[in-house]
């Protein structure tokens, strides 16, 4: 339900006739980042309110519960002002909604096939009673959302729309860090406003001399998806699948002699459940399963995984903190206890501070960044990352069926362009510091470990979410 809270600059009978005839609108809300998002929805105009039905797991439901200030746009030539939205679950309401909607659909049908198609599309879910009972209706008795008034917008709109002015809070965008070898570990544990997100990227680590002789360079690719389902009001289930390719090119003698490894694959599946204790606190638990073999190696010998637990706290829109730990088995090594930390803080308008750490095959991937939004679609960030990778080798090279390890700390400058509310593109460049490679035999005993010199570092990432 979206209620118009301000006096309208048109006669009551005109408003009722206009809104009663239309069957479809654009519903606009704001994400936690402060970005407006819109979707086309069927609606009913009744009792001075807009009425909608949507699935309980849709991002707009959580967004409206967080901030009930919304916009509704109906095609026409009139203008409405200020409104808020509330919500509840109620089977009686659903029966009333679909019954009234069917009556209005029959009425609209006589006014033209175009209006009939729009209304039929918007109310087609009425045929499924089961789906109706599981729907979350924006309107309310139980679980009603507090109402707030909006400042009215009184400028004329020629040939435009019936609208409720949107008021959104300025926040910041955190790209979902999805891949195990991702260059974006920031925001891994943050509850996303999206039900589905995807990310892919490429990073080039330039040629670097290895202590004791030889050199190396690396091309890194990764991609991942994450999906979220609201199982019930306080319980959310999140799953992510991640895939990465690290292509190494060794040259010369020393550590590089015999080409210790070439192409390393990595996959990670994470599944977590989060229970909201209240509007500020939540707890989570889950499991992580990882595979990291060299091409040609035995996949089963590259398995590692474990469990993770955490607690998160969001006192306001400017601060989110998540603290946890993961107990992860290692390839031919002791079990590691890896931190899982996320801190997202907006100390001032346009500024953001982000810290993140997630478990990976070598132990943990961590990152910190200070970012500044120079314009609405463009953000610049200066950050430091640390990543560890540990993987099973094939039966060739100087350590047949052994274990390789690579750790590095890139210092990078990132430029992010938010093309739309759902799509963003990020480019970065910098230098890879504190690099180290290690070669173990098949039982995990160390054969050779060497540092390597700083190397140029650059890449690009693409992020999309629904």
Buried (B, 14 or more C-beta within 10 A) or exposed (E): BBBBBBEBEEEEEEBEEBBBBBBBBBBBBBBBBBBEBBEEBBBBBBEEBBBBBBBBBBBBBBBBBBBBBBBBBBEBEBBBBBBBBBBBBBEEBBBBBBEEBEEBBEBBBEEEEEBBBBBBEBBEBBEEEEEBEEBBBBBBEEEEBEBBEBEBBEEEEEEEBBBBBBBBBBBBBBBBBBBBBBBBBBBBBBBBBBBEBBBBBBBBBBBBBBBBEBBBBBBBBBBBBBBBEBEEEEEBBBBBBBBBBBEBEBEEEBBBBEBBBBBBBBBBBBBBEBBBEEEEEBBBBBEBEBBBBBEEBEEEBBBBBBBBBBEBEBEEBBBBBBBBBBBBEBBBBEEBEBBBBBBBBBEEEBEBBBBBBBBBBBBBBBBBBBBBBEEEEEBEBBBBBBBBBBBBBBEBBBBEBBBBBBBBBBBBEBBBEBEEBBEBBBEBBBBBBEBBBBBBBBEBEEBBBBBBEBBBBBBBBBBBBE
